[in-house]
Amino acid sequence: MKNKSIEVDFDEGSSTRIALGEWFAGTTIVYAAKDDDAFGMQCDYELSTTMAVRPKEVRAVRESRRRNGSKVKKLPDDRIRDELVVIFGPDMSAKSAVTTLKHLIKKIEKEGLLTGEDADGYDVEYVGAAPRTL
């Protein structure tokens, strides 16, 4: 399956509040994971969901540059690279966390992983497929 650019429907599903929010902050449990290694910790977080301050850092842009033979800058040490970070809201139960993560896995397997936004919408990378050319 090839990768493509799609428009994201922010009115879909129960995550609309996050997608349409401007800024969220708090203290909660965060899990960091890479491959089969993961750990949880309590920490503060700040999220801005309506701004893209560093759009050239997203995977879609970086992979496009690689495919075109351009140099890709090393990400600064304070950036998340190939790790997964999951923020659990303080009202989410363990059962709900597992159910939600399973649904997310199915969604990514079926619909692909959003890798960044360009003028045409969001780029999507499918499991087992090379990133789409921007």
C-alpha positions as CSV (number, residue, x, y, z in Angstrom):
1,M,0.0,0.0,0.0
2,K,1.4,3.4,-1.0
3,N,1.5,6.4,1.3
4,K,-0.7,9.4,0.6
5,S,-1.7,12.8,1.9
6,I,-5.1,13.0,3.6
7,E,-7.2,15.6,5.3
8,V,-7.8,14.9,9.0
9,D,-11.3,15.1,10.3
10,F,-11.0,16.7,13.7
11,D,-14.7,16.2,14.4
12,E,-14.2,12.4,14.4
13,G,-14.1,10.5,17.7
14,S,-13.7,11.4,21.3
15,S,-10.3,13.1,20.9
16,T,-11.9,16.3,19.4
17,R,-11.3,18.2,22.6
18,I,-7.5,17.7,22.3
19,A,-7.4,18.3,18.5
20,L,-9.4,21.5,18.8
21,G,-7.7,22.7,22.0
22,E,-5.0,25.3,22.0
23,W,-2.9,24.4,25.0
24,F,-3.0,21.8,27.7
25,A,-0.7,21.5,30.8
26,G,-0.6,19.5,33.9
27,T,1.0,16.7,35.9
28,T,0.3,13.1,35.1
29,I,1.8,9.7,34.3
30,V,3.8,9.5,31.1
31,Y,5.2,6.3,29.6
32,A,8.2,6.4,27.3
33,A,8.8,3.3,25.1
34,K,11.2,2.1,22.4
35,D,10.9,-1.5,21.0
36,D,10.4,-3.8,24.0
37,D,11.7,-1.3,26.6
38,A,9.2,1.0,28.5
39,F,9.0,2.9,31.7
40,G,6.5,5.2,33.4
41,M,7.1,8.3,35.4
42,Q,5.1,11.2,36.9
43,C,5.9,14.4,35.1
44,D,4.7,17.8,34.0
45,Y,3.6,18.3,30.4
46,E,2.7,21.2,28.1
47,L,1.0,20.6,24.7
48,S,0.1,23.1,22.1
49,T,-2.2,21.4,19.5
50,T,-2.8,24.3,17.2
51,M,0.8,25.5,16.5
52,A,3.6,24.0,14.5
53,V,6.7,25.9,15.7
54,R,9.2,23.5,14.1
55,P,7.4,22.0,11.1
56,K,10.7,20.9,9.5
57,E,11.2,18.4,12.3
58,V,8.3,16.1,11.4
59,R,9.0,12.7,9.8
60,A,7.3,13.5,6.5
61,V,9.7,16.5,5.9
62,R,12.8,14.6,7.1
63,E,12.1,11.5,5.0
64,S,11.3,13.6,1.9
65,R,14.7,15.3,2.3
66,R,16.4,12.0,2.6
67,R,14.7,10.6,-0.6
68,N,15.7,13.7,-2.5
69,G,19.3,13.3,-1.4
70,S,19.3,16.4,0.8
71,K,21.0,16.5,4.1
72,V,18.8,16.0,7.2
73,K,19.9,17.9,10.3
74,K,20.4,15.9,13.4
75,L,17.7,16.6,15.9
76,P,18.8,18.4,19.1
77,D,19.3,16.3,22.2
78,D,16.1,17.6,23.8
79,R,13.9,16.2,21.0
80,I,12.0,12.9,20.9
81,R,13.4,10.8,18.1
82,D,12.3,7.2,17.6
83,E,10.7,6.8,21.0
84,L,7.0,6.6,21.7
85,V,5.6,8.8,24.5
86,V,2.2,8.2,25.9
87,I,0.5,10.7,28.2
88,F,-2.3,9.1,30.3
89,G,-4.9,11.6,31.7
90,P,-5.4,11.2,35.4
91,D,-9.0,10.0,34.9
92,M,-8.0,7.2,32.6
93,S,-8.1,3.7,34.2
94,A,-5.6,0.9,33.4
95,K,-8.4,-1.0,31.5
96,S,-9.3,2.0,29.5
97,A,-5.6,2.6,28.7
98,V,-5.2,-0.9,27.3
99,T,-8.4,-0.7,25.3
100,T,-7.5,2.6,23.9
101,L,-4.0,1.6,22.9
102,K,-5.3,-1.6,21.2
103,H,-7.7,0.6,19.2
104,L,-4.9,3.0,18.3
105,I,-2.7,0.0,17.1
106,K,-5.6,-1.2,14.9
107,K,-6.2,2.3,13.5
108,I,-2.5,2.7,12.6
109,E,-2.4,-0.7,11.0
110,K,-5.5,0.0,8.9
111,E,-5.2,3.7,8.2
112,G,-1.4,4.4,8.6
113,L,0.6,6.7,10.8
114,L,0.3,10.5,10.3
115,T,3.9,11.7,9.7
116,G,3.5,15.4,9.2
117,E,1.5,18.1,7.5
118,D,2.1,19.8,4.2
119,A,0.1,22.1,1.9
120,D,-2.0,19.1,0.7
121,G,-2.9,17.8,4.2
122,Y,-1.3,15.2,6.4
123,D,1.1,12.6,5.1
124,V,0.5,9.1,6.0
125,E,3.0,6.2,6.3
126,Y,1.6,2.7,6.1
127,V,3.0,-0.3,7.9
128,G,5.4,-2.0,5.5
129,A,5.4,0.8,2.9
130,A,8.0,3.4,2.1
131,P,7.0,7.0,2.9
132,R,5.2,8.9,0.2
133,T,7.0,11.5,-1.8
134,L,5.9,15.0,-0.9
